[in-house]
């Protein structure tokens, strides 16, 4: 079969592929510690589940407006105002079938052939393929571990061309857990305004911040930056609702309207039942968010300490999200690397085989020295997994 060229250049999701392989081994009876997929291991809170059940019982099972119900849009508007003092109209909100869907829609309506999009590395694995599917050019800009893997204003300015149209900022970050400060964003914002760029602010982990940090994004800094910023968020990470598939965009009305038009010709509306559950998530009690955050903070401290206990490993201390991105390149000269395989891919394969631990190669995120671990798993599995990794690396060094 002759497939379209656009799909032939796109690799499958590395994280989902890794999870599938780990699950296959589990089905064969192998005790796999899976640090691969970024999915909270908590159940969706009961009040949110009950809202979904009520929606079914009440017969709320038909089509809704393409871009989301008025009730959910209002809940999103109110949450932005209450949490971040950001004012939006319902016409500046689009609800989609998960955060990834929202970003895809936005990239399709903003970018075209000839446009360049700045993507700081390490990056979430889907940014680059999504830009390519919009016929635009992803411009990957490496960042430094010594700087917390965060892009500086000087690094951004150095990569600008007349074709640069936008920059993607993900804070807290998947895969590093890095968090931009207000001053760091302000410095980037000056460059954004000077160059007339759009900002794609991926805020999906905004509720998962540690050490008392306060969330900030580019839109919160000034009306001028808000007018050039599209915010991506959703209920999947903060409320353990990954399978409910509700994400949302906020931003300039013309862009949101265009994304709504695109969605009308692809998926139509998000699931009606999930939208009712999302209203409860945003409007209801927030105790579950605080409880999950406290547990993630404990796990962050524990896995950070265990990683640093491995000789030769380095890592930044995650300030948010539920990932850690250790640098294991000290072991690379002892690896057997297959043809066409990255060094981080070879190490991930070794750990899966030798230690029965699944982690995602850092090369998939644009930094081959590292592996990504999600600590959205139990305390016991974290301890078991890191103990196995340490033993396997010690064996590799002999």
C-alpha positions in Angstrom: 0.0 0.0 0.0 1.3 3.5 -0.9 0.7 5.6 2.2 0.7 9.4 2.3 4.1 10.9 2.7 3.0 12.9 5.8 2.5 9.7 7.8 5.7 8.0 6.5 7.8 10.6 8.2 6.1 10.3 11.6 7.2 7.7 14.2 4.8 6.1 16.6 4.7 7.4 20.2 7.8 6.0 22.0 6.1 6.1 25.4 3.0 4.2 24.3 5.2 1.7 22.4 7.3 1.1 25.5 4.2 0.7 27.6 2.8 -1.9 25.2 6.1 -3.9 25.3 6.2 -3.7 29.1 2.6 -4.9 29.3 3.3 -7.7 26.9 6.1 -8.9 29.2 3.8 -8.6 32.2 1.2 -10.8 30.5 4.0 -13.4 30.1 4.5 -13.4 33.8 7.6 -11.1 34.0 7.6 -8.8 37.0 8.2 -5.5 35.2 8.6 -2.2 37.1 7.1 0.3 34.5 8.4 3.8 34.8 7.3 4.5 31.2 3.9 6.1 31.0 3.0 9.5 32.4 -0.3 8.5 34.0 -1.3 9.0 37.6 -1.7 5.7 39.4 -4.6 7.0 41.4 -8.3 6.3 40.7 -10.3 9.2 39.4 -11.8 10.8 42.6 -15.2 9.5 43.6 -17.2 12.7 43.2 -16.0 13.0 39.6 -16.8 9.4 38.8 -20.3 9.9 40.3 -20.8 12.9 38.0 -20.1 10.7 35.0 -22.5 8.1 36.3 -25.2 10.7 36.8 -24.7 12.0 33.3 -25.5 8.5 31.9 -28.5 8.0 34.2 -29.8 11.4 33.2 -29.5 10.6 29.5 -26.8 13.1 28.8 -25.4 10.9 26.0 -26.1 12.9 22.8 -24.0 15.4 20.7 -22.9 18.6 22.4 -21.6 21.8 20.8 -18.4 21.0 18.9 -16.1 23.0 21.2 -17.6 21.9 24.5 -20.8 22.5 26.5 -21.4 26.1 27.9 -21.3 24.6 31.4 -17.8 23.2 30.9 -16.5 26.3 29.2 -17.8 28.5 32.0 -16.1 26.1 34.5 -12.9 26.5 32.7 -13.3 30.3 32.5 -13.9 30.5 36.2 -11.0 28.3 37.0 -8.6 30.5 35.0 -9.9 33.5 36.8 -9.8 32.0 40.3 -6.4 30.3 40.0 -4.4 32.7 37.8 -6.4 36.0 37.5 -6.7 35.3 33.7 -9.9 36.5 32.1 -11.3 34.6 29.1 -14.6 34.6 27.3 -16.3 31.2 26.5 -15.6 32.0 22.8 -11.8 32.0 23.7 -12.1 28.4 25.0 -12.1 25.1 23.0 -12.7 21.7 24.7 -11.1 18.8 22.8 -10.7 15.0 23.1 -7.7 15.2 25.4 -4.8 17.7 25.6 -2.9 16.1 22.7 -6.0 16.6 20.4 -6.1 20.3 21.4 -2.5 20.8 20.5 -2.9 19.0 17.2 -5.9 21.2 16.3 -4.0 24.3 17.2 -0.8 23.4 15.3 -3.0 22.6 12.2 -4.6 26.0 12.2 -1.6 28.1 13.2 1.2 26.6 11.1 1.9 25.9 7.5 4.8 25.2 5.1 7.6 27.7 5.6 6.8 28.4 9.3 9.4 27.5 11.9 8.5 26.6 15.5 11.0 26.7 18.3 10.9 23.6 20.5 13.4 23.6 23.5 14.9 20.2 24.1 14.3 18.0 26.1 10.7 18.1 24.8 7.5 16.1 25.0 7.7 13.5 22.2 4.7 14.6 20.2 5.6 18.3 19.6 8.0 17.6 16.8 5.7 15.2 14.8 2.7 17.5 15.3 4.6 20.4 13.8 5.7 18.3 10.9 2.1 17.1 10.3 1.3 20.8 9.9 3.9 21.0 7.2 6.0 23.4 9.3 9.6 23.0 10.5 10.4 22.1 14.1 13.5 24.0 15.3 14.9 22.0 18.2 17.0 24.1 20.5 19.1 22.1 23.0 19.2 23.3 26.6 21.7 22.6 29.4 21.4 20.3 32.4 23.4 22.8 34.4 20.6 25.3 33.7 17.8 22.9 34.7 17.1 22.1 31.0 15.4 25.5 30.6 15.7 27.8 27.5 17.3 31.2 28.0 16.5 34.4 26.2 19.9 34.4 24.6 19.4 30.8 23.3 16.0 31.7 21.9 17.2 34.9 20.2 20.1 33.0 18.6 17.7 30.6 16.8 15.2 33.2 15.4 14.8 33.7 11.7 12.3 35.6 9.7 10.3 32.4 9.4 10.0 31.8 13.2 6.3 31.9 14.1 6.0 30.4 17.6 7.7 28.9 20.6 6.5 25.9 22.7 6.9 26.3 26.5 6.1 23.3 28.7 6.3 24.1 32.5 6.4 22.0 34.6 8.2 19.9 32.0 7.7 16.5 30.6 10.3 14.9 30.7 12.5 16.8 33.1 10.2 18.1 35.8 11.8 21.5 35.3 9.8 24.7 36.2 10.4 28.1 34.7 10.5 31.0 37.1 8.6 34.3 36.5 11.9 36.1 35.8 12.9 33.4 33.2 9.6 33.6 31.4 9.7 37.4 31.5 13.1 37.4 29.8 11.8 35.0 27.1 8.7 37.2 26.8 10.7 40.2 25.8 12.1 38.2 22.9 8.7 36.9 22.0 7.2 40.4 21.8 10.2 41.8 19.9 10.0 39.0 17.3 6.2 38.9 17.2 6.0 35.2 18.1 3.1 33.2 19.3 3.5 31.2 22.5 2.2 27.7 22.9 2.0 27.3 26.7 1.6 23.6 27.6 0.3 23.8 31.2 -1.0 20.3 31.7 1.0 19.8 34.9 0.2 23.2 36.4 -1.3 21.7 39.6 1.7 19.5 40.2 4.3 21.8 41.7 6.6 21.1 44.7 8.3 23.1 47.5 5.6 25.8 47.6 6.2 27.0 44.1 3.5 29.1 42.5 2.5 28.5 38.9 3.2 31.1 36.3 2.9 31.1 32.5 3.6 33.7 29.8 0.0 34.9 29.6 0.0 35.9 33.2 2.9 38.4 32.7 1.2 41.1 30.7 -1.8 41.8 28.4 0.6 42.0 25.4 1.9 38.5 26.1 -1.6 37.1 26.8 -2.7 38.3 23.4 0.0 36.1 21.8 -0.3 33.1 24.0 -2.4 29.9 23.6 -2.7 27.8 26.7 -3.1 24.1 26.6 -4.5 22.3 29.7 -6.9 19.5 30.7 -8.1 17.4 33.5 -6.0 14.2 32.9 -3.0 14.8 35.1 -4.3 16.9 38.0 -7.5 14.8 38.5 -6.3 11.3 37.4 -8.6 11.4 34.4 -6.4 10.3 31.6 -8.9 7.9 30.1 -11.8 10.5 30.1 -10.0 12.4 27.3 -10.8 16.0 28.1 -8.3 18.8 27.2 -8.9 22.4 26.6 -7.3 25.4 24.8 -7.6 29.1 25.8 -6.3 32.0 23.6 -7.0 34.6 21.0 -10.5 34.1 19.7 -9.6 33.9 16.0 -7.3 31.0 16.6 -9.8 29.2 18.9 -12.6 29.6 16.3 -10.4 28.2 13.6 -9.5 25.2 15.8 -13.2 24.7 16.5 -13.9 24.6 12.8 -11.2 22.0 12.3 -12.6 19.9 15.2 -16.1 20.1 13.6 -14.7 18.3 10.6 -12.7 15.6 12.5 -14.0 14.4 15.9 -16.9 16.8 16.5 -17.6 17.2 20.3 -15.7 15.6 23.1 -17.6 12.8 25.0 -20.7 14.3 26.6 -20.3 12.1 29.8 -16.7 13.1 30.2 -17.6 16.8 29.9 -20.0 16.4 32.9 -17.3 14.7 34.9 -14.8 17.5 34.0 -17.3 20.2 35.2 -17.3 18.4 38.6 -13.5 18.2 38.6 -13.1 21.9 38.0 -16.0 23.1 40.2 -16.0 20.5 42.9 -13.8 20.0 46.0 -10.1 20.2 45.2 -8.9 18.0 48.2 -8.0 15.1 45.9 -5.5 17.3 44.0 -3.8 18.3 47.3 -3.6 14.6 48.4 -2.1 13.4 45.1 0.4 16.3 45.1 1.6 15.4 48.6 2.2 11.8 47.5 3.9 12.9 44.3 6.2 15.1 46.4 7.2 12.2 48.7 7.9 10.1 45.7 9.9 12.9 44.0 12.2 13.2 47.1 12.6 9.4 47.3 13.4 8.7 43.6 15.7 11.8 43.5 17.7 10.4 46.4 17.9 6.9 45.0 19.1 8.2 41.5 21.9 10.2 43.1 22.9 7.1 45.0 23.8 5.4 41.7 27.5 6.1 40.9 28.0 8.3 37.9 24.3 9.3 37.6 23.4 13.0 37.7 20.0 14.7 37.6 18.2 17.9 38.2 15.7 17.9 41.1 12.2 18.0 39.5 10.2 21.1 40.5 7.0 19.7 39.2 5.1 17.1 37.2 5.9 13.4 38.0 9.1 12.7 36.0 12.8 12.6 36.6 15.3 12.7 33.8 18.6 11.2 35.0 21.8 11.4 33.0 23.4 7.9 32.7 25.9 8.7 30.0 28.8 7.7 32.3 27.8 4.1 31.4 27.5 4.5 27.7 31.0 3.4 26.8 30.2 -0.1 28.3 27.0 -0.6 26.3 26.5 -2.7 23.2 24.7 -0.4 20.8 22.9 -2.0 17.8 22.9 -0.5 14.4 20.5 2.3 14.2 20.0 2.4 18.0 20.6 5.4 20.1 22.7 5.1 23.2 19.8 5.9 25.5 17.8 3.3 23.6 20.5 0.7 24.1 20.5 1.5 27.9 16.7 1.3 28.1 16.8 -2.1 26.3 19.5 -3.3 28.6 17.5 -2.3 31.7 14.4 -3.9 30.4 16.2 -7.1 29.7 18.6 -7.2 32.7 16.6 -5.4 35.4 13.0 -5.9 34.2 12.6 -2.1 34.5 10.9 0.0 31.7 12.1 3.6 31.1 11.9 5.8 28.1 15.1 6.6 26.2 16.0 10.2 26.5 16.8 10.4 22.8 13.0 10.3 22.1 12.8 13.6 24.0 15.8 15.2 22.3 18.5 14.4 24.9 20.3 11.1 24.4 22.3 11.3 27.6 19.2 10.6 29.8 16.4 8.3 30.5 12.9 9.4 31.6 11.3 7.8 34.6 7.7 8.5 35.6 7.2 8.2 39.4 3.5 7.9 39.0 3.7 4.5 40.6 3.8 3.2 44.2 6.5 3.8 46.7 7.3 0.1 46.8 7.7 -0.1 43.0 10.0 2.9 43.0 12.2 1.3 45.6 12.3 -2.0 43.8 12.9 -0.4 40.4 15.8 1.8 41.5 17.4 -1.0 43.4 17.3 -3.2 40.2 18.7 -0.4 38.1 21.6 0.2 40.5 22.4 -3.5 40.5 22.2 -3.8 36.7 24.5 -0.7 36.2 27.0 -2.1 38.6 27.0 -5.4 36.6 27.4 -3.4 33.4 30.5 -1.7 34.8 32.3 -5.0 35.6 
